[in-house]
Amino acid sequence: MRTVWIGCADPNPHVQGGGAAFLAERGLEVRWLAQSANAQATLNRCRALLAPFASKAVRGRPWITVKQALDSTGSMVPPTGRTTFTTPESLHFAHALRRVTDGVITATGTARADRPDLTVRHVEDHPERRRMLVICGQQANVPADWLASRERVFDVHFCPDCAALPDLLTRTEALWLLVEAGPTLLAALHRHALWDDWLTIRQDAQGQDHFSVSTRQDVTPLSLFAEWARCTQEAACSLV
Ligand SMILES: NC(=O)c1ccc[n+]([C@@H]2O[C@H](COP(=O)([O-])OP(=O)(O)OC[C@H]3O[C@@H](n4cnc5c(N)ncnc54)[C@H](OP(=O)(O)O)[C@@H]3O)[C@@H](O)[C@H]2O)c1
């Protein structure tokens, strides 16, 4: 007899279900990871993989991961003339996150200070992949030429009030978004509980980066990255 293992049930409350019964009726042995005593780790990986989809299916809004880099003084601001200060390994992780997510949430302060590309560069991207870019703040506050260049690459949305972010995101197909913004927007997202996991990259005085993650959920898709082995888990994220 052939056996089908089911990682976890479809979290979408609008689906009819019945897939397992359908397979069993056709002579397959259907087994669930949840009922297997030694499959907890695999079950957790399945739930982590599904977490962005489950977020969209159950809450209507995508999963939101905040990424924040702090220098050895605890500041998020890069040295003059630079837009980043983290190591090549951290840049690789950041770009792998951009690659796997459906877009970036940034804010007008970062747009003015850094004119960031926000594209996938340090890892190979999916060909023809077009993502969304949500810019929190007023459109008048970003440089017009930077905005025009981003509109060529992204589907751009402005969000003047992040309390309206869930509504805006619910109307899109995005499942997982990455926040790359300065301390002002991060504080606002924290106040509104508009995040699911929060990755902090802390640089020490020797120039080494340390990863830590705090999460508001019981699983995180960040646990599927090789870098997870380097992440410590924090009860609370650090606001600057
Ligand atoms: N280390 C890192 O991980 C990292 C990442 C990104 C940026 N940065 C650095 O951060 C610095 C910029 O930080 P920042 O704090 O000035 O800028 P920011 O947080 O990127 O942007 C601030 C803007 O966000 C908008 N905003 C604030 N609260 C909001 C809310 N509740 N809803 C919607 N929009 C809201 C406002 O835009 P309006 O004024 O237009 O309304 C505000 O001026 C730069 O030096 C940049 O290099 C560091």
The ligand as a Gaussian input file, in Angstrom:
#p B3LYP/6-31G(d) Opt

LIG

0 1
 N       19.987000      49.845000      10.185000
 C       18.863000      49.538000       9.545000
 O       18.371000      48.393000       9.610000
 C       18.190000      50.612000       8.729000
 C       17.169000      50.269000       7.819000
 C       16.561000      51.293000       7.126000
 C       16.936000      52.609000       7.344000
 N       17.932000      52.874000       8.207000
 C       18.338000      54.258000       8.493000
 O       17.278000      54.909000       9.144000
 C       17.417000      56.318000       8.922000
 C       16.062000      56.913000       8.601000
 O       15.252000      56.681000       9.722000
 P       13.962000      57.561000      10.006000
 O       13.436000      57.101000      11.313000
 O       14.323000      59.001000       9.800000
 O       13.036000      57.191000       8.791000
 P       11.939000      56.058000       8.510000
 O       11.448000      55.415000       9.741000
 O       12.452000      55.194000       7.403000
 O       10.816000      57.004000       7.903000
 C       10.141000      57.934000       8.714000
 C        8.861000      58.328000       8.047000
 O        7.937000      57.262000       8.121000
 C        6.645000      57.808000       8.042000
 N        5.876000      57.344000       9.180000
 C        6.167000      57.471000      10.487000
 N        5.185000      56.967000      11.247000
 C        4.278000      56.481000      10.381000
 C        3.038000      55.832000      10.543000
 N        2.514000      55.601000      11.761000
 N        2.359000      55.461000       9.447000
 C        2.851000      55.695000       8.200000
 N        4.019000      56.342000       7.991000
 C        4.709000      56.721000       9.063000
 C        6.753000      59.323000       8.124000
 O        6.714000      59.793000       6.785000
 P        6.079000      61.213000       6.362000
 O        6.882000      62.233000       7.128000
 O        6.263000      61.257000       4.892000
 O        4.628000      61.159000       6.796000
 C        8.132000      59.474000       8.711000
 O        8.732000      60.722000       8.396000
 C       18.419000      56.488000       7.796000
 O       19.645000      56.944000       8.339000
 C       18.596000      55.065000       7.266000
 O       19.896000      54.845000       6.775000
 C       18.565000      51.915000       8.913000

